[in-house]
Amino acid sequence: MIVEARVEHAQIVCEVIRDSITRLCVKDHQNNQCILDAWLSNKTPENCETWIKSQASKSFVVIEDETPIGISIIGNNGYIYLCYMHPEKVGLGFGKQLILACENHATLLGLERLKVDSSLTAKKFYEAQGFVRSGDPFVEDNLRSYPLCKQLNS
C-alpha cells in the first residue's frame, strides 16, 4: 500500500535508504568506503524527518505489514529526489507504484514532466517506467548521474 510518508516513518525509511544504497548500488559506489560514506552522509533520521515534513515536496512510502519498505520523494517542481526500496523487496512492483504516486502528484500540480538524476543502478528501472535521457551523464561527489525525464499525459 502506498501512503504519504509521516514523521514517524523517518527512522525506518532512513534504514531502508541506507541499506538500499549499501547493498544494491555497488555498481555505483564500487564498495569504495569514501564514496559510500559521502553518499550516506546526509541519510540520517533527522534529515529524513525534514524531507518528509517539507512543504516543497511530497514523500510517499510503501507499507507492508505496517512497516515502510520503500520511499520516493518528489519536489513540487517535478524532480524526483529519491526512490529507494528495501533490498529484499526489489522487483516486486513496489518501486513502480512509488513512481506512479509521484506521477499522480505531479499531475495534480499541473506539471508536464518528471525529472531525475539517476544512479547507474536505478537507470534501467527508470527507463522501464518511461523515462528517457535528458542530458549528458555527470559526476558529482565521485558518483556518476544520468539525467532522465518523463513526459506526463496532460
C-alpha positions as CSV (number, residue, x, y, z in Angstrom):
1,M,0.0,0.0,0.0
2,I,1.3,3.5,-0.9
3,V,0.7,6.3,1.5
4,E,2.0,9.7,2.2
5,A,5.0,9.5,4.4
6,R,4.7,10.6,8.1
7,V,7.3,11.8,10.5
8,E,7.1,8.5,12.4
9,H,8.4,6.7,9.3
10,A,11.7,8.7,9.3
11,Q,13.8,6.2,11.3
12,I,12.8,3.1,9.3
13,V,12.8,4.9,6.0
14,C,16.4,6.1,6.7
15,E,17.4,2.4,7.4
16,V,15.8,1.4,4.1
17,I,17.6,4.1,2.1
18,R,21.0,3.3,3.7
19,D,20.5,-0.4,3.3
20,S,19.5,0.0,-0.4
21,I,22.5,2.2,-1.2
22,T,24.9,-0.1,0.6
23,R,23.6,-3.4,-0.8
24,L,22.1,-2.6,-4.2
25,C,24.2,0.3,-5.5
26,V,27.5,-1.5,-5.6
27,K,27.9,-0.7,-9.4
28,D,27.8,3.0,-8.3
29,H,30.0,3.1,-5.2
30,Q,32.1,0.0,-6.1
31,N,32.5,-0.7,-2.4
32,N,34.7,2.3,-2.1
33,Q,34.2,3.3,1.5
34,C,35.0,7.0,0.9
35,I,32.3,7.2,-1.9
36,L,29.8,5.2,0.2
37,D,30.4,7.4,3.3
38,A,29.9,10.6,1.2
39,W,26.7,9.2,-0.3
40,L,25.3,8.1,3.1
41,S,26.4,11.3,5.0
42,N,23.0,13.1,4.7
43,K,20.9,9.9,5.0
44,T,20.1,10.4,8.7
45,P,16.8,10.0,10.6
46,E,16.9,13.8,11.2
47,N,17.2,14.6,7.5
48,C,14.6,12.0,6.6
49,E,12.2,13.7,9.0
50,T,13.0,17.1,7.5
51,W,12.4,15.8,4.0
52,I,9.1,14.2,5.0
53,K,7.9,17.5,6.6
54,S,9.0,19.7,3.7
55,Q,6.3,21.8,2.0
56,A,8.4,21.9,-1.2
57,S,8.0,18.2,-1.8
58,K,5.8,15.2,-1.2
59,S,7.1,11.9,0.2
60,F,5.4,8.5,-0.4
61,V,6.1,5.2,1.3
62,V,5.3,1.6,0.6
63,I,3.8,0.0,3.6
64,E,3.9,-3.8,4.1
65,D,2.9,-5.4,7.3
66,E,2.6,-1.9,8.8
67,T,6.3,-1.2,8.1
68,P,7.7,1.2,5.4
69,I,9.8,-0.8,2.9
70,G,10.3,1.9,0.3
71,I,10.2,5.7,-0.2
72,S,10.0,8.2,-3.0
73,I,10.2,12.0,-2.7
74,I,9.1,14.3,-5.5
75,G,9.6,18.1,-5.4
76,N,6.8,20.4,-6.3
77,N,8.9,21.2,-9.4
78,G,8.6,17.6,-10.7
79,Y,12.1,16.5,-9.6
80,I,12.3,13.0,-8.0
81,Y,14.9,13.5,-5.3
82,L,15.0,9.8,-4.3
83,C,13.3,6.5,-4.8
84,Y,14.6,3.5,-2.7
85,M,13.3,0.1,-1.9
86,H,14.3,-2.4,0.8
87,P,16.8,-4.7,-1.0
88,E,14.7,-7.8,-0.4
89,K,11.6,-6.1,-1.9
90,V,13.1,-5.0,-5.3
91,G,11.5,-6.4,-8.4
92,L,8.0,-6.9,-6.9
93,G,6.4,-3.8,-8.4
94,F,6.6,-1.5,-5.4
95,G,9.0,0.9,-7.0
96,K,6.7,1.2,-10.0
97,Q,3.9,2.1,-7.5
98,L,6.1,4.8,-5.9
99,I,6.8,6.3,-9.3
100,L,3.1,6.2,-10.1
101,A,2.4,8.1,-6.9
102,C,4.9,10.7,-8.0
103,E,3.3,11.0,-11.4
104,N,-0.1,11.4,-9.9
105,H,1.2,14.1,-7.5
106,A,2.9,15.9,-10.4
107,T,-0.3,15.8,-12.5
108,L,-2.3,17.3,-9.6
109,L,0.2,20.1,-9.6
110,G,-0.3,20.6,-13.3
111,L,3.3,19.6,-14.2
112,E,4.1,18.2,-17.7
113,R,7.1,16.1,-16.8
114,L,9.2,14.4,-14.2
115,K,12.9,14.7,-13.9
116,V,15.5,12.6,-12.1
117,D,19.3,12.3,-11.9
118,S,19.6,8.5,-11.7
119,S,22.3,6.3,-10.4
120,L,23.7,3.6,-12.8
121,T,21.9,1.0,-10.6
122,A,18.5,2.7,-10.9
123,K,18.8,3.8,-14.6
124,K,17.2,0.7,-16.1
125,F,14.4,0.9,-13.6
126,Y,13.6,4.5,-14.5
127,E,13.8,3.7,-18.2
128,A,11.3,0.8,-17.7
129,Q,8.9,3.4,-16.2
130,G,9.1,5.5,-19.4
131,F,12.0,7.9,-18.5
132,V,14.4,8.9,-21.3
133,R,17.8,10.5,-21.4
134,S,17.6,14.3,-21.0
135,G,21.2,15.3,-20.8
136,D,24.8,14.0,-20.6
137,P,25.9,12.0,-17.6
138,F,27.8,14.0,-15.0
139,V,29.9,13.2,-11.9
140,E,29.2,14.7,-8.5
141,D,30.8,13.5,-5.3
142,N,32.5,10.7,-7.2
143,L,29.2,9.3,-8.4
144,R,28.0,9.3,-12.0
145,S,24.4,10.5,-12.5
146,Y,22.2,10.1,-15.6
147,P,19.7,12.9,-16.2
148,L,16.4,11.4,-17.2
149,C,12.9,12.8,-17.8
150,K,9.4,11.5,-18.4
151,Q,6.6,13.4,-20.2
152,L,3.3,13.1,-18.4
153,N,-0.1,12.8,-20.0
154,S,-1.9,16.1,-19.9
